[in-house]
């Protein structure tokens, strides 16, 4: 599931895009000739959902498997990405 969602267009869209709108000045005509819009992103939806899932996992009683801290970190990060991918897959099914 993670492979298909990693390449999904909606999953990789910015979660909170910023639209930079500006006018373009034509030096020859001495006037503004057009308006350009640039979308500037930040976190993708997938990254945002994974971060929110991780926050929820860590806010409660996070799983602590026996072993070192790296195994606990890997467990939480992998679970966060799986939750994000599951949410994106469910949204993909109900949205046009």
C-alpha positions in Angstrom: 0.0 0.0 0.0 2.8 2.4 0.8 4.3 2.1 -2.6 1.2 3.0 -4.5 0.4 5.9 -2.1 4.0 7.3 -2.3 3.4 8.0 -6.0 -0.2 9.1 -5.6 -0.7 12.6 -6.9 -3.2 13.6 -4.1 -1.0 12.2 -1.3 1.9 14.3 -2.5 0.0 17.6 -2.9 0.9 20.2 -0.4 -1.4 20.1 2.7 -1.5 23.8 3.1 -0.3 25.4 -0.2 0.5 29.1 -0.4 -0.5 30.8 -3.6 2.0 33.6 -4.4 0.1 35.9 -6.8 2.0 38.7 -8.5 1.7 41.0 -11.5 4.3 41.0 -14.2 5.5 44.4 -15.4 6.2 44.9 -19.1 9.0 47.4 -19.5 8.2 48.1 -23.2 4.5 48.7 -22.7 5.1 50.4 -19.3 2.2 48.5 -17.8 1.3 45.3 -16.0 0.6 42.7 -18.6 -0.4 39.6 -16.7 -0.8 38.0 -13.3 1.2 34.9 -12.4 0.4 32.5 -9.6 2.9 30.2 -8.1 2.0 27.4 -5.6 4.5 27.1 -2.8 4.0 24.0 -0.7 5.3 22.7 2.6 4.5 19.3 4.0 2.6 16.9 1.7 -0.7 15.5 2.9 1.0 12.2 3.5 3.7 13.8 5.6 1.2 15.8 7.6 -1.1 12.8 8.3 2.0 10.7 9.3 3.1 13.5 11.7 -0.4 13.7 13.2 -0.5 9.9 13.6 2.9 10.0 15.3 1.8 12.8 17.6 -1.2 10.7 18.7 0.8 7.6 19.2 3.4 9.4 21.3 0.7 11.4 23.3 -0.8 8.2 24.7 1.1 5.3 26.0 3.5 4.6 23.2 4.4 1.0 22.5 7.7 0.0 24.0 8.9 -3.2 22.5 11.7 -5.0 24.3 15.1 -4.0 23.0 16.8 -0.8 22.3 15.3 2.7 21.6 15.9 2.3 17.8 13.4 -0.6 17.6 10.8 1.5 19.5 11.5 4.5 17.1 11.2 2.2 14.1 7.9 0.8 15.4 6.4 4.2 15.9 7.6 5.7 12.6 6.4 2.7 10.6 3.0 2.7 12.4 2.6 6.4 11.7 3.3 6.0 8.0 0.9 3.0 7.8 -1.8 5.0 9.5 -1.3 7.9 7.1 -1.4 5.6 4.1 -4.5 3.9 5.3 -6.2 7.3 5.7 -5.2 8.4 2.2 -6.4 5.1 0.8 -9.8 5.5 2.5 -10.1 9.1 1.3 -9.2 8.0 -2.2 -12.1 5.5 -2.2 -14.8 8.1 -1.1 -13.6 11.1 -3.0 -14.2 11.6 -6.8 
